[in-house]
Amino acid sequence: MVRLPTVAGQFYAGTKQGLLDQIKGCYTHRLGPGRVPSAKRDGKRLIKGAVVPHAGYEFSGPVAAHAYSAIVGDGFPETFIVIGLDHQHFGTGVAITTETFRTPLGDVPIDKELARKLCQGIIEDDPVAHSAEHSIEVQLPFLQHLKSEIKFVPICMTLQDIETAREVGDIISEAIQGKDVMILASTDFTHAGPNYLQIPPAGMRVDEFARKQDEMAIKAILELDAEELIEAVEKHNITMCGYGCVASMLLVLKDMAKSAELLKYATSYEIWPSTSAVGYGAIVVR
């Protein structure tokens, strides 16, 4: 079974050449890392996880490019686990799928052995949850551009609370024992402005408000503290859409992570100034 792309031609270019050109443009963009990286077969493999944005490439692609540039420089793992928010709420609370994902750059197969190990407890095999969701799909062309053959397991989360994150983290931790796996947590940060029903205080520009909010969430991530992240999001009403995905990743890596680094933060305002803004961050965990 093949899971066809749902946002090709919308969030990213719908043709192979157009998509390749767009990805290269993300790297060379004024908000990007500045150059297109070349893939390395071997590396130190110190990066165990990353936070990556999932908006349209026009807006968040240059920020995402910072994370993928660091990943390819560090060396590719055997398998990626990509944890993304279920914006559509079509399926179960936490879901994998074993359907091959297709993008304009080709097919990305599932690591079915790892998927079977992950399918337990709160995590169910539910392709419906993935059928129209973009948060995982938009990561794949960046990976395919750097290496033609990759394997991954997608985990789609509707539930974002700390209890769910702990259970997901425990299941992943057990399943990846002895495996070379990197975990990508797909999230955008603050959504502010009338489009998102969150109005900044009087006199504060919308992107300034987004940055102020996101500093609190990013601080918790850089401290590798999943509980602090969710507490900050709930206490300060930070409209970060995949905080449970990030918390799950942090909980998996809690015993092996030594540090986290913010590679780039920017907002959609820097691309398209308006009355609304969304924050994007690229963070790696080593």
Stockholm file with secondary structure:
# STOCKHOLM 1.0

chainA/1-286         MVRLPTVAGQFYAGTKQGLLDQIKGCYTHRLGPGRVPSAKRDGKRLIKGAVVPHAGYEFSGPVAAHAYSAIVGDGFPETFIVIGLDHQHFGTGVAITTETFRTPLGDVPIDKELARKLCQGIIEDDPVAHSAEHSIEVQLPFLQHLKSEIKFVPICMTLQDIETAREVGDIISEAIQGKDVMILASTDFTHAGPNYLQIPPAGMRVDEFARKQDEMAIKAILELDAEELIEAVEKHNITMCGYGCVASMLLVLKDMAKSAELLKYATSYEIWPSTSAVGYGAIVVR
#=GR chainA/1-286 SS CEECCSSBTTTBCSSHHHHHHHHHHHHHSTTSCSSCCCCCSCCCCCCCEEEECCSCHHHHHHHHHHHHHHHHHHCCCSEEEEEEECSSCCSCSEEECCSEEEETTEEECBCHHHHHHHCSTTEEECHHHHTTCCTTGGGHHHHHHHCSCCCEEEEEESCCSHHHHHHHHHHHHHHTTTSCEEEEEECCCCEEBGGGTBCCCTTCCHHHHHHHHHHHHHHHHHTTCHHHHHHHHHHTTCCCTTHHHHHHHHHHHTTTCCCEEEEEEEEGGGTSCSSCEEEEEEEEEC
#=GC SS_cons         CEECCSSBTTTBCSSHHHHHHHHHHHHHSTTSCSSCCCCCSCCCCCCCEEEECCSCHHHHHHHHHHHHHHHHHHCCCSEEEEEEECSSCCSCSEEECCSEEEETTEEECBCHHHHHHHCSTTEEECHHHHTTCCTTGGGHHHHHHHCSCCCEEEEEESCCSHHHHHHHHHHHHHHTTTSCEEEEEECCCCEEBGGGTBCCCTTCCHHHHHHHHHHHHHHHHHTTCHHHHHHHHHHTTCCCTTHHHHHHHHHHHTTTCCCEEEEEEEEGGGTSCSSCEEEEEEEEEC
//
